[in-house]
């Protein structure tokens, strides 16, 4: 069965520092990968997605993610975090055969001034 | 409409009562998902509709939970005989139904069972 793991429940970084949020997936087929962000009291917003091609994808708000098939990972990165980035981040995946979107448990990001 | 619409936005109900939550997907979206998000936790898959195919109900936690969708239109999630552990935000999402496309989420319905 497909699964997505986000090993870090909570991450704290200082404003201006770099950020990496981890995501590992378990899929038999080529996955389609997504990162969503959920700000307090808000719905989920798509940050970026990977389908094929270049393994480094750019998203909104200065985020990027790199697909590494050998590590079954799709980690989210940002070179310099802003206070407004404090939110919960969810990794998700689907595949051609299993179109259902499966989510990880989320990583809560706290940004210190 | 422009986005996924869910109603009500908030619902407080007494334990043992039935509740019905509604989701209006984006027009033309064949896929529709329901998720549950308990306080401080991740998204728990409940049910997935794709066009006229049989829904994937594998995430429904008990037989008190059911959902319906007619064609590619509105979906309703019904919880019978609500329990306090049903308190959560119920999120609906829709997509055009192809695996490599994103899902668009509604704002959710916050259900509180007292």
HADDOCK unambig.tbl for C-alpha pairs under 7 A between the chains (distance, minus, plus):
assign (segid A and resid 32 and name CA) (segid B and resid 100 and name CA) 5.68 0.50 0.50
assign (segid A and resid 42 and name CA) (segid B and resid 107 and name CA) 6.28 0.50 0.50
assign (segid A and resid 43 and name CA) (segid B and resid 105 and name CA) 6.24 0.50 0.50
assign (segid A and resid 43 and name CA) (segid B and resid 106 and name CA) 6.12 0.50 0.50
assign (segid A and resid 43 and name CA) (segid B and resid 107 and name CA) 4.60 0.50 0.50
assign (segid A and resid 43 and name CA) (segid B and resid 108 and name CA) 6.95 0.50 0.50
assign (segid A and resid 44 and name CA) (segid B and resid 105 and name CA) 5.90 0.50 0.50
assign (segid A and resid 51 and name CA) (segid B and resid 100 and name CA) 6.16 0.50 0.50
assign (segid A and resid 94 and name CA) (segid B and resid 99 and name CA) 5.88 0.50 0.50
assign (segid A and resid 95 and name CA) (segid B and resid 99 and name CA) 5.61 0.50 0.50
assign (segid A and resid 96 and name CA) (segid B and resid 99 and name CA) 5.45 0.50 0.50
assign (segid A and resid 99 and name CA) (segid B and resid 98 and name CA) 6.72 0.50 0.50
assign (segid A and resid 99 and name CA) (segid B and resid 99 and name CA) 4.64 0.50 0.50
assign (segid A and resid 100 and name CA) (segid B and resid 48 and name CA) 6.91 0.50 0.50
assign (segid A and resid 103 and name CA) (segid B and resid 43 and name CA) 6.46 0.50 0.50
assign (segid A and resid 104 and name CA) (segid B and resid 42 and name CA) 6.92 0.50 0.50
assign (segid A and resid 105 and name CA) (segid B and resid 41 and name CA) 6.73 0.50 0.50
assign (segid A and resid 105 and name CA) (segid B and resid 42 and name CA) 4.18 0.50 0.50
assign (segid A and resid 105 and name CA) (segid B and resid 43 and name CA) 6.49 0.50 0.50
assign (segid A and resid 106 and name CA) (segid B and resid 42 and name CA) 5.46 0.50 0.50
